């Protein structure tokens, strides 16, 4: 096989709407040497925001490491895999 297998996983995050938070999330994913294929952040008139992102993972443990890193970021209220 050519290289390791990777799978696309969609992650959903509920976060506080604050400057620099998206950068911290992206940096946390990058620290796990993970490719981000898509990211979308939405806000409304409340102090809340949502981030959805599609990342490439090699296995469930890889995904859990990413989620664990993201959950440690101040301002992240919840982070989970999207259920299709």
Order of alpha helices (4+ residues) and beta strands (2+ residues): beta-alpha-beta-beta-alpha-beta
